[in-house]
Amino acid sequence: MSETIETPTLESPPRRLVRVSKGRWVGGVSAGLGRYFDVNPLIYRIAFAALALAGGTGILLYIAAWLVMPAEDRDESVAVETLRTHRDRPWLLLGVGLLGLASVLALSEADFWPGSGNIWFAAVLAGAALVWWNLARRDEHRDEHAAAYAVGEQPPVAAPRPRRPSATLPVFGALLAAAGVLGLLAVLDVYEADVPVALAVGVAVVGLAIAVGAQTGRRVGGLIVLGLVLLAAFGAAASSPVSFNSGIGERVERPLAASELERSYELGIGDFTVDLANVELPPGRTEVDVKLGIGEVVVTVPRDAAIDVDARSGIGEVDVLGETEDGTGAQERILLSGATADAPRLVLDADVAIGRVEVRRG
């Protein structure tokens, strides 16, 4: 009689979808996906990069995967740990959800790469990082006190520390002085700086000051707020169809003859009126561009001419002969024939970054 000895088969441990540490480039997401599905991680890296360049969704997908995939040496993901730790503070989850929504909205308006929309996206991410960093520091201090109470010890009473000097006022004063010098040079017709360039330099200076202040122990909270304000101003200036150097105030352009008609009319900030009602257009096609940075622009076109109007507003309202649209990226396009078959045609391109565009008949 023979006995059969069965050798137990060793089952391999279940495969986990985790963010790996070895061979990762950024957060280990692509490397983890590649190991789990037995695919070269380069495929996922190319996919994330392509989606990021094609509208920014790749960035959101990567962040979402990083949140839900646990690290290789942990059992829970960042999202699960956050939900478990902060379930008694729903306001924090609401804040994170609002930040995510703001990121989606910023990406929907962004034109990657280049484009002014990613300036707003960077501002949203910077604000989110600051909020997250502040909450993390607050939680660390709370956990230290809770641990001390758990072992029956009194939490140490921190001795009052001397208030650290702030780096905000010196940097803010230097920026004001630089702005004053540039303004004086512009008034004297010596040099006129480009506004987006000046704002970009200001953002770079504030960023450098924050880095230096953090290393030298100075307070930089005010500089962070100042940097975000400058970044938002740079986004507005960069998205404007004209330079703010084109002028500020109220301007009226009223040519009376075709010889006085200009190819382009521009204003930086203010109320802009371009009255073409009394211009006798030459036969054929006449192109006119009207551009405004911030404010309201009203264009009056000849009554009998055929018109081809393309009016746009980055943020605001567009009204073309009674056809209106408002909001972000408002646009109206209208083609109308003239009084006669051989009437001259006016091709009008009206654009405002922030404000209102109105096109009316004379």
Secondary structure, DSSP 8 states (H G I E B T S, - for coil): ------------------B-STT-SSSSHHHHHHHHHTS-HHHHHHHHHHHHHTTSHHHHHHHHHHHHS-BTT-SS-HHHHHHHHTTT-HHHHHHHHHHHHHHHHHHHH---SS-SHHHHHHHHHHHHHHHHHHHHHHHHHHHHHHHHHHTT-------------BSHHHHHHHHHHHHHHHHHHHHTTS----HHHHHHHHHHHHHHHHHHHHHHT-B-HHHHHHHHHHHHHHHHHHHSSS-GGG-EEEEEE---SGGG--SEEEEEEEEEEEE-TT----SSEEEEEEEEEEEEEEEEE-SSSEEEEEEEEEEEEEEETTEEEEEEEEEEEEEE--SSTT--EEEEEEEEEEEEEEEEE-
